[in-house]
Amino acid sequence: MQRRGGFRFSGWRNSCTILCLDSIELNPLCVPQEILKRLMDEFSDEVLKKNDNIKYINVGTGGQTPCIFGEKIKSPESQRQGTPYGDATSQFCIKSRLNPEDVQKLQVQLTGLTEKAKNQILYLAPYFDSTEFSQDMIQKMLKLLTSSFFQPVPQLPPLLTATDFEPLTFDEYQQIPEDKKTKVSTFCKLLNCDGLESFIKWLPEISE
């Protein structure tokens, strides 16, 4: 629980990469919305600066959370531990690790894609060291994201690379030398599960 003059909030993490504030409780007479927005931006900047693994900071739309953080997130994060109180059933994104300039550049690269496809790539972009995606990589990402048994996406690691989106069947994986199998991430294995039968095959190779 964090308390500041005139408002307070509590938060939870759904994994090592997402911090969600359940909601903001405030006295609007003490904290004007423009000041609250600035304080939450500063708080988010500090959290992102000190925690490399965190990619997004969200806030629940319930409680007294004002509508000052843009549009609601299309796929809100879920609380994995503890008792959810419902304030974060829908969420705003306060800030992500992807800066606005990179978002604009990436949106140019994604010209021509459906809105759903754009949102999928933009959501994953903060997990990469570089957002200079080739068109070939974008198509690989979208194909696997569409066909994966795990929707909208398997649990994300702190960092993604292009190799995490290489198409790989279980039979192909079996042909890989043992010393190279360790380089295939759990995320890649899960992403390449295209159904329950496929997942059952992969399951003994998923250690995390």
N, C-alpha and C positions, 0 to 999 in steps of 0.2 A: 504494500500500500504506500503510495506517495502522496504527501500532503503539501500543498503550496497555498499561499495566501488567497483564500476565497474559493479554492477548488481542490479536488482530490481524485485519485484514480488508482486502480489496482490492475495488475497484468498477469498474463500467463504465456507460456511458450508451447506451441503445438509440436515443435521439434527443435533442433538446434539452430534453425534458420529464421524462425518467425516469432516476433514478439507482438502480442495483441493486448492492448489495454481494454479491459472489460467494458468500461464506459467512463465518462467523465461526469462527476457530480460537482456542480459549481453554484455560486451565488452570482447571478448575472449583474447585480448591482455593484459587486466588488471587482469583477473581472470582465471587462468588455470583450466582445468576441475577437476583435483585432489583436488585443493583447494576449488572449488565450492562444490564438493561432501562432503568434510569434513565440510564445513560451513553449508550445508543443513542438514547434520546428526546432527550437534550440535543444530541447530535451532529446529529440530524435537524432539530431546531428551528433550529440554527445554519446548516445548509445551506439550508433553506427561507428563512430570513431574508436570506441573502446572495445568493440566486439566485432571482429572481422567476420565471424560466422553468421551474424544476423543480416538478412537481406531485406526484410520488410518490417515496418512498424505500423500496425493497424490499430484501430480503435472501434469498439462496438457502437452502433448507432442508438442503442437504448439509453436508459437513464436520462441525463440532461445533456448528452453530447449534442452540441449544435452542428448544423449543416454547413460547416466552414472548410471541410476537407475534400471537396470535390464530389464526384459521383460515388455511389455505393459500389463495392467490389462485387463482381459477377459471381465469383466462387469464394465465399468467405471461408476462413480457416476454422478448423474444429479443435476444441479443447480436448486433449488426450488424457489428462489426469485431473482429478479434483471434480468438484460439482459445478457444472455450468449453470449460470443464473439467467441466461436468456438475453442479457443486454447486448451480447456480441453475436447473436444469431445472424444479423447483417452487420457489415463493417465498412468503414472508410479506410483508405490507406493514407496515413499521415506522411510517410516518406519511404522511399526505397533506396537501395544503394546505387541505383542507376540514376545519374544526374540528368536534368532536363535536356541538355545538349545531346547526350547519347541517345535519349529517347527520340528526339527529332531526327537524328541521322538514321537510326534503325527504322523508323517509320517510312523513310524514303526507300530503304532497301525492301520494305515489305509491301510496296505499292503493287496493287493488282491482286493481293490475297484477300480472302474473305475476312470479315471482321473477327470471326472466331479464330481463324488461323493467326491473324495479327496479334490478338490477345494472348494466344498460347506462347508465341515467341517472345513477346514483350514481358510476359510473366517470368519466363525462364532467364531472360537476359542478365539480371543482376547476379546470377550464379556463375557467370563466365568472367574470366579475367579480361577478355576482349569481346566486344560486340560487333566486330568486323566479320559478319557471317557471310560465307559464300552462298550463292543461290543453290548450289548442290547440297550444302549442309542444311539449309532451311528446308528443302524438300525432304531430306532424310528425316529431319526432326518431325516434320508434320506427318509423314507417313507412319512412323513408329508411334507417335502420340495418338493418332487416330485408331490404329489397330491394337494397341496395348490393352490387355485384360484389366489393367489398373487405370481407372479413370478418376479425375482428369489427368493424373500423373502419379507415378510411384513416389514414395517418400524421397524427398530430395536431400542429397548430401550437401555439405557446405560449398563444394566447388564442382562444377561440371566442365567437361572438355568435349571436344568433337568426337573422341573415341567412345564416349558414352552413348552416342547415337548411331553407332554402326549396326546395321542389320546383322543378326546372328541367330541362326536356329540352334536348337539344342544339339542336333546331330553334328553341325559344323563345329560347335564348341567342343564336342567330344574328340574331334580330330586335332585340336590344338595341343601342342606340346605342353607338358605339365607346368614347366617354368613360366609359360606365357599365360596360362589360365588365370594365374593370380592377378594379372593386369586387367582382367575383365571385371568391371565394377558390379556391385550388387544392383545398382540402378540400371545398368545396361541389361543385365539378366532379366530383371523384372519388366523393363520396357519391351523386351523382345518376347514376352509371354503374350500370345494372341488369343488365349482362351484358358479355360480351367484345365483342360488336358495338358496343354503346354506348360502351365504353371506347375502341375504335379511332376512333370519331368524335370523341370528346373529346380524344384524345391530342395533336393539333397545337396545342390551346389550353392545354395544361398545360406551363407553362414551368419548373416547379421539379422 
